[in-house]
Amino acid sequence: MPESKPSVLFVCVHNAGRSQMGAAFLTHLSAGRVEVRSAGSAPAETVNPAVVEAMREVGIDISAETPKALTAEAVRSSDVVITMGCGDACPYFPGKRYLDWTLEDPAGQGVDAVRPIRDEIENRIRGLLAELGIEPRA
């Protein structure tokens, strides 16, 4: 029987910046070895354009992503739930691993302000992959 993939959910209020970057980096660096979701309690209409541009600079295209609403089912079906410094109201289920990554909010900021946030998220994703025992792709 194949080993089940770990699943990670990134949560932010608008699901338009930090959680989108976290999901994109984890999807990219895990090369499909992790099931990745992202959602927000009050999803925006679109992903922050400065975030799309900052991710494009590192070779990851998230221009087709759309913010998604947070559901209890998304939390229930995830092994790790990462809130992105938004103080977001996230349903709590025993047995899940919850992490809160306090990060600056890229909302309303230009790409210059988004780059350090992007780089911090990438570093944290690499650390998470190490904890999960998954070698990131080069």
C-alpha positions in Angstrom: 0.0 0.0 0.0 1.5 3.4 -0.9 2.4 5.7 1.9 0.0 8.6 2.2 1.3 12.1 1.4 1.4 14.6 4.2 -1.1 17.4 3.7 -0.6 21.1 4.6 -3.1 23.9 4.6 -2.0 27.6 4.5 -4.5 30.0 6.1 -4.7 33.8 5.8 -7.6 36.2 6.0 -7.7 37.1 2.3 -5.8 34.1 0.8 -4.3 36.6 -1.6 -0.7 36.9 -0.5 1.2 35.0 2.2 -0.9 31.8 2.0 -0.7 31.8 -1.8 3.1 32.1 -1.6 3.4 29.4 1.0 1.3 27.0 -1.0 3.2 27.8 -4.2 6.6 27.2 -2.7 5.5 24.0 -1.0 3.9 22.7 -4.2 7.1 23.6 -6.2 9.7 22.4 -3.7 8.0 19.2 -2.7 7.5 18.2 -6.4 4.1 16.7 -5.7 5.1 14.8 -2.5 2.9 17.0 -0.3 -0.8 17.7 -0.7 -1.1 21.4 -0.5 -4.1 23.7 0.1 -4.6 27.3 0.9 -7.7 29.3 2.0 -8.9 32.4 3.8 -11.7 33.3 6.1 -12.6 36.3 4.0 -11.1 35.6 0.5 -10.2 38.5 -1.7 -11.4 38.7 -5.3 -7.9 38.1 -6.7 -4.3 37.2 -5.7 -2.2 40.3 -4.9 -0.5 41.4 -8.2 2.8 42.3 -6.3 2.8 38.7 -4.9 2.2 37.2 -8.4 5.2 39.4 -9.7 7.5 38.5 -6.8 6.8 34.8 -7.3 7.3 35.1 -11.1 10.8 36.5 -10.2 11.7 33.1 -8.6 10.2 31.1 -11.5 6.9 30.2 -10.0 3.7 31.3 -11.8 0.7 31.8 -9.6 -1.2 34.1 -11.9 -3.9 31.5 -12.4 -4.6 31.0 -8.7 -7.7 32.4 -7.0 -8.4 33.0 -3.3 -10.5 30.2 -1.8 -12.8 30.2 1.3 -11.7 28.4 4.4 -13.8 25.4 5.3 -13.8 23.1 8.3 -13.3 20.2 5.9 -10.1 21.7 4.5 -8.8 21.9 8.1 -10.0 18.4 9.0 -8.4 16.9 6.0 -4.9 18.5 6.6 -2.1 17.2 8.7 -0.5 20.5 9.3 -2.4 23.9 9.4 -0.2 27.0 9.0 -1.7 30.4 9.8 0.2 33.2 8.3 0.3 35.9 11.1 -3.2 37.1 10.4 -4.7 36.1 13.7 -7.2 34.2 11.6 -10.0 32.3 13.1 -9.3 28.7 12.2 -11.4 25.7 13.3 -9.5 23.6 15.8 -9.4 19.8 15.4 -7.5 17.7 17.9 -4.6 15.7 16.4 -3.7 18.4 13.8 -0.4 20.2 14.0 -1.0 24.0 14.0 1.8 26.5 13.2 1.5 30.3 13.3 4.0 32.0 11.0 4.1 35.7 11.9 4.8 37.5 8.7 4.3 41.0 7.4 1.2 41.5 5.4 2.0 42.2 1.7 -1.5 43.8 1.1 -1.2 47.2 -0.5 2.6 46.9 -0.8 4.7 46.9 -3.9 7.0 44.1 -5.1 10.0 45.6 -3.3 8.2 45.1 0.0 6.9 41.6 -1.0 10.4 40.2 -1.8 11.6 39.8 1.8 8.3 38.3 2.8 8.5 35.8 -0.1 12.1 34.9 0.9 11.1 34.3 4.5 8.3 32.1 3.4 10.6 30.1 1.2 13.0 29.6 4.1 10.2 28.4 6.4 8.9 26.0 3.7 12.4 24.5 3.3 12.4 24.0 7.1 9.0 22.4 7.0 10.1 20.0 4.3 13.1 19.0 6.4 10.8 18.3 9.4 8.6 16.2 7.1 11.7 14.3 5.9 11.2 15.5 2.3 14.2 16.6 0.2 13.3 19.8 -1.7 13.9 19.8 -5.4 16.8 21.9 -6.6 
